[in-house]
Amino acid sequence: MDFPSRAKSKNIDRESCFSEDPTLNDIVNEVTASQLSKLNLNSDHQDEEFYEKAKKYWATVPPTIDGILGGFAEVSPRDIQSSTQLLNNIFRLKPRPGRHRALDCGAGIGRVTKHLLFRFFEKVDLVEQCPQFCAQIPKYVGTTEKLGEIYTQGLQDFNPEEGKYDVIWTQWVLGHLTDDDLVEFWRRCIRGLAKNGVIVMKENTASSNEVELDNEDSSVTRPLRLVRLLIREAGLREIRIQRQENMPKGLFPIYMIVMRPTVH
Protein backbone atom coordinates (compact mmCIF):
# COMPACT_ATOMS: atom_id res chain seq x y z
CA MET A 1 0.00 0.00 0.00
CA ASP A 2 1.00 3.61 0.35
CA PHE A 3 0.65 5.21 3.77
CA PRO A 4 2.82 7.03 6.31
CA SER A 5 1.01 6.66 9.65
CA ARG A 6 -2.12 7.54 11.54
CA ALA A 7 -0.62 10.23 13.76
CA LYS A 8 -2.87 13.20 14.51
CA SER A 9 -0.65 16.24 13.98
CA LYS A 10 -0.53 17.77 10.50
CA ASN A 11 2.03 20.55 10.93
CA ILE A 12 4.52 20.61 8.03
CA ASP A 13 7.27 23.22 7.88
CA ARG A 14 8.98 24.48 4.74
CA GLU A 15 12.57 23.42 5.33
CA SER A 16 14.64 20.94 3.33
CA CYS A 17 13.23 17.46 2.78
CA PHE A 18 16.48 15.78 3.78
CA SER A 19 18.67 15.73 6.82
CA GLU A 20 22.30 16.76 6.35
CA ASP A 21 23.39 14.10 3.85
CA PRO A 22 24.00 11.26 6.32
CA THR A 23 26.38 8.51 5.23
CA LEU A 24 26.51 4.84 6.11
CA ASN A 25 29.29 5.61 8.58
CA ASP A 26 26.97 7.90 10.53
CA ILE A 27 24.63 5.04 11.40
CA VAL A 28 26.87 2.00 11.16
CA ASN A 29 26.37 1.37 14.87
CA GLU A 30 22.66 0.89 14.31
CA VAL A 31 23.39 -2.77 13.53
CA THR A 32 24.65 -4.78 16.48
CA ALA A 33 24.55 -8.35 17.67
CA SER A 34 21.87 -7.55 20.27
CA GLN A 35 18.61 -9.45 20.22
CA LEU A 36 15.80 -7.82 18.25
CA SER A 37 12.12 -8.70 18.21
CA LYS A 38 11.11 -10.16 14.85
CA LEU A 39 7.84 -10.95 13.15
CA ASN A 40 8.10 -14.63 12.37
CA LEU A 41 4.70 -16.16 12.88
CA ASN A 42 4.49 -19.64 14.30
CA SER A 43 2.43 -21.35 11.62
CA ASP A 44 1.19 -21.11 8.07
CA HIS A 45 -2.27 -20.52 9.52
CA GLN A 46 -1.05 -17.40 11.35
CA ASP A 47 0.64 -16.19 8.16
CA GLU A 48 -2.65 -16.57 6.31
CA GLU A 49 -4.53 -14.66 9.02
CA PHE A 50 -1.94 -11.86 8.95
CA TYR A 51 -2.30 -11.38 5.19
CA GLU A 52 -6.04 -11.91 5.05
CA LYS A 53 -6.66 -9.30 7.74
CA ALA A 54 -4.64 -6.72 5.80
CA LYS A 55 -6.48 -7.58 2.61
CA LYS A 56 -9.85 -7.06 4.30
CA TYR A 57 -8.73 -3.77 5.82
CA TRP A 58 -7.57 -2.25 2.51
CA ALA A 59 -10.76 -3.41 0.80
CA THR A 60 -12.58 -0.85 2.98
CA VAL A 61 -10.29 2.06 2.05
CA PRO A 62 -11.50 4.43 -0.71
CA PRO A 63 -9.29 4.47 -3.84
CA THR A 64 -8.17 8.06 -3.33
CA ILE A 65 -4.87 9.67 -2.32
CA ASP A 66 -6.31 10.69 1.05
CA GLY A 67 -7.63 7.18 1.63
CA ILE A 68 -4.38 5.48 0.70
CA LEU A 69 -2.31 7.93 2.76
CA GLY A 70 -4.49 7.45 5.83
CA GLY A 71 -5.88 10.98 5.79
CA PHE A 72 -2.50 12.58 5.12
CA ALA A 73 -2.86 13.56 1.47
CA GLU A 74 -0.98 16.78 2.20
CA VAL A 75 2.30 14.88 2.68
CA SER A 76 2.32 13.71 -0.94
CA PRO A 77 4.11 16.71 -2.54
CA ARG A 78 6.90 16.67 0.06
CA ASP A 79 7.21 12.91 -0.24
CA ILE A 80 7.51 13.12 -4.03
CA GLN A 81 10.01 15.97 -3.77
CA SER A 82 12.33 13.96 -1.51
CA SER A 83 11.99 10.84 -3.65
CA THR A 84 12.85 12.89 -6.74
CA GLN A 85 16.04 14.07 -5.05
CA LEU A 86 16.85 10.48 -4.17
CA LEU A 87 16.34 9.24 -7.73
CA ASN A 88 18.50 12.05 -9.08
CA ASN A 89 21.26 10.86 -6.76
CA ILE A 90 20.73 7.25 -7.85
CA PHE A 91 21.36 8.24 -11.47
CA ARG A 92 24.71 9.69 -10.43
CA LEU A 93 25.87 6.28 -9.20
CA LYS A 94 28.72 4.46 -10.91
CA PRO A 95 27.65 2.23 -12.48
CA ARG A 96 24.28 3.93 -12.84
CA PRO A 97 20.98 2.11 -13.44
CA GLY A 98 19.20 2.31 -16.75
CA ARG A 99 15.99 4.26 -17.30
CA HIS A 100 14.04 1.70 -19.30
CA ARG A 101 11.70 0.02 -16.80
CA ALA A 102 10.75 0.44 -13.14
CA LEU A 103 8.50 -1.54 -10.82
CA ASP A 104 6.21 0.19 -8.30
CA CYS A 105 5.45 -2.22 -5.44
CA GLY A 106 2.39 -1.65 -3.26
CA ALA A 107 1.35 0.92 -5.83
CA GLY A 108 -2.08 1.87 -4.53
CA ILE A 109 -3.77 3.87 -7.30
CA GLY A 110 -0.43 4.86 -8.87
CA ARG A 111 0.51 7.99 -6.93
CA VAL A 112 4.27 7.25 -6.96
CA THR A 113 4.12 6.02 -10.55
CA LYS A 114 2.36 9.13 -11.85
CA HIS A 115 4.24 11.82 -9.95
CA LEU A 116 7.68 10.22 -9.68
CA LEU A 117 8.52 7.16 -11.77
CA PHE A 118 6.93 8.32 -15.02
CA ARG A 119 9.35 11.26 -14.95
CA PHE A 120 12.39 8.97 -14.99
CA PHE A 121 11.47 5.77 -16.85
CA GLU A 122 10.17 4.72 -20.25
CA LYS A 123 7.81 2.16 -18.74
CA VAL A 124 6.51 1.42 -15.24
CA ASP A 125 4.88 -1.80 -14.04
CA LEU A 126 2.81 -1.80 -10.84
CA VAL A 127 2.04 -4.43 -8.19
CA GLU A 128 -1.01 -3.91 -5.99
CA GLN A 129 -3.09 -6.56 -4.26
CA CYS A 130 -6.37 -4.60 -3.98
CA PRO A 131 -8.58 -4.96 -7.07
CA GLN A 132 -10.37 -1.65 -6.44
CA PHE A 133 -7.04 0.18 -6.41
CA CYS A 134 -5.84 -1.58 -9.56
CA ALA A 135 -9.04 -0.63 -11.35
CA GLN A 136 -8.40 3.01 -10.51
CA ILE A 137 -4.77 3.08 -11.73
CA PRO A 138 -5.43 3.77 -15.45
CA LYS A 139 -7.93 6.49 -14.52
CA TYR A 140 -5.56 8.17 -12.08
CA VAL A 141 -2.31 8.03 -14.06
CA GLY A 142 -4.02 8.84 -17.38
CA THR A 143 -3.58 7.50 -20.88
CA THR A 144 0.11 7.03 -21.50
CA GLU A 145 2.42 4.58 -23.21
CA LYS A 146 4.53 4.60 -20.05
CA LEU A 147 1.98 2.53 -18.15
CA GLY A 148 3.10 -1.09 -18.25
CA GLU A 149 1.71 -4.20 -16.59
CA ILE A 150 -0.56 -4.04 -13.54
CA TYR A 151 -0.22 -7.09 -11.30
CA THR A 152 -3.05 -7.66 -8.82
CA GLN A 153 -1.06 -9.63 -6.29
CA GLY A 154 0.41 -9.46 -2.81
CA LEU A 155 4.18 -9.05 -2.58
CA GLN A 156 4.46 -12.28 -0.60
CA ASP A 157 3.47 -14.08 -3.82
CA PHE A 158 4.86 -11.76 -6.50
CA ASN A 159 7.80 -12.99 -8.56
CA PRO A 160 9.29 -10.34 -10.89
CA GLU A 161 10.50 -11.38 -14.31
CA GLU A 162 14.23 -12.09 -14.32
CA GLY A 163 16.50 -9.21 -15.36
CA LYS A 164 13.62 -6.85 -16.15
CA TYR A 165 13.84 -3.83 -13.86
CA ASP A 166 16.32 -0.98 -13.56
CA VAL A 167 14.71 0.21 -10.31
CA ILE A 168 12.35 -1.69 -8.04
CA TRP A 169 10.60 0.86 -5.82
CA THR A 170 8.86 -0.23 -2.60
CA GLN A 171 7.15 2.36 -0.39
CA TRP A 172 5.02 2.03 2.74
CA VAL A 173 4.21 -1.59 1.97
CA LEU A 174 6.95 -3.85 3.39
CA GLY A 175 5.36 -3.71 6.83
CA HIS A 176 2.66 -5.97 5.42
CA LEU A 177 5.19 -8.80 5.01
CA THR A 178 6.50 -11.11 7.71
CA ASP A 179 10.28 -11.08 8.16
CA ASP A 180 10.73 -14.38 6.32
CA ASP A 181 8.52 -13.30 3.43
CA LEU A 182 10.29 -9.94 3.22
CA VAL A 183 13.67 -11.64 2.89
CA GLU A 184 12.32 -13.98 0.22
CA PHE A 185 10.67 -11.07 -1.63
CA TRP A 186 13.97 -9.20 -1.73
CA ARG A 187 15.75 -12.31 -3.02
CA ARG A 188 13.24 -12.55 -5.86
CA CYS A 189 13.74 -8.85 -6.54
CA ILE A 190 17.49 -9.44 -6.89
CA ARG A 191 16.74 -11.84 -9.72
CA GLY A 192 14.39 -9.27 -11.23
CA LEU A 193 17.04 -6.55 -11.50
CA ALA A 194 18.52 -5.51 -14.83
CA LYS A 195 22.25 -4.83 -15.08
CA ASN A 196 23.28 -2.11 -12.61
CA GLY A 197 19.76 -2.07 -11.17
CA VAL A 198 18.83 -1.07 -7.62
CA ILE A 199 16.11 -1.79 -5.10
CA VAL A 200 14.72 1.18 -3.18
CA MET A 201 12.71 0.96 0.02
CA LYS A 202 11.00 3.93 1.64
CA GLU A 203 9.47 2.90 4.92
CA ASN A 204 8.49 3.95 8.40
CA THR A 205 10.81 2.74 11.16
CA ALA A 206 10.19 2.22 14.85
CA SER A 207 12.00 4.54 17.25
CA SER A 208 12.54 1.70 19.73
CA ASN A 209 14.24 -1.67 19.21
CA GLU A 210 10.87 -3.38 19.16
CA VAL A 211 8.65 -4.27 16.22
CA GLU A 212 5.39 -2.33 16.53
CA LEU A 213 2.26 -4.18 15.41
CA ASP A 214 -0.80 -2.39 14.03
CA ASN A 215 -3.72 -4.73 14.53
CA GLU A 216 -6.07 -2.51 12.55
CA ASP A 217 -4.43 -2.95 9.16
CA SER A 218 -2.27 -5.97 10.07
CA SER A 219 1.12 -4.38 9.53
CA VAL A 220 4.35 -3.93 11.43
CA THR A 221 6.84 -1.11 11.81
CA ARG A 222 10.40 -2.38 12.22
CA PRO A 223 13.35 -0.67 13.88
CA LEU A 224 16.06 0.38 11.44
CA ARG A 225 18.51 -2.07 12.96
CA LEU A 226 16.22 -4.99 12.19
CA VAL A 227 15.58 -3.74 8.67
CA ARG A 228 19.32 -3.63 8.01
CA LEU A 229 19.82 -7.14 9.41
CA LEU A 230 17.10 -8.46 7.08
CA ILE A 231 18.72 -6.64 4.16
CA ARG A 232 21.94 -8.56 4.79
CA GLU A 233 20.06 -11.83 5.20
CA ALA A 234 18.52 -11.30 1.76
CA GLY A 235 21.93 -10.86 0.15
CA LEU A 236 21.74 -7.09 -0.31
CA ARG A 237 23.95 -4.18 0.71
CA GLU A 238 23.02 -0.55 1.32
CA ILE A 239 24.65 1.97 -0.98
CA ARG A 240 22.70 4.95 0.37
CA ILE A 241 20.60 5.56 3.46
CA GLN A 242 18.67 8.81 3.83
CA ARG A 243 16.18 9.98 6.41
CA GLN A 244 13.35 12.18 5.21
CA GLU A 245 12.81 15.20 7.40
CA ASN A 246 9.98 17.67 7.94
CA MET A 247 6.97 15.42 7.78
CA PRO A 248 4.02 15.95 10.15
CA LYS A 249 4.88 15.69 13.83
CA GLY A 250 4.08 12.35 15.40
CA LEU A 251 4.80 10.20 12.37
CA PHE A 252 7.30 7.37 12.47
CA PRO A 253 10.82 8.19 11.21
CA ILE A 254 10.94 7.55 7.45
CA TYR A 255 14.09 6.11 5.89
CA MET A 256 14.96 5.67 2.23
CA ILE A 257 17.47 2.89 1.54
CA VAL A 258 19.02 2.15 -1.86
CA MET A 259 20.28 -1.42 -2.21
CA ARG A 260 22.25 -3.60 -4.57
CA PRO A 261 23.07 -7.31 -4.42
CA THR A 262 26.05 -8.18 -2.26
CA VAL A 263 27.41 -10.45 -4.99
CA HIS A 264 27.29 -9.21 -8.60
Secondary structure by P-SEA (a helix, b strand, c coil): ccccccccccccccccccccccccccccccccccbbbbcccccaaaaaaaaaaaaaaaaaccccccccccccccaaaaaaaaaaaaaaaaaaccccccccbbbbccccccccccccccccccbbbbbbccaaaaaaccccccccccccccccccccccccccccccbbbbccccccccaaaaaaaaaaaaaacccccbbbbbbbbbcccbbbbccccbbbbbcaaaaaaaaaaacccccbbbbbccccccccbbbbbbbccccc
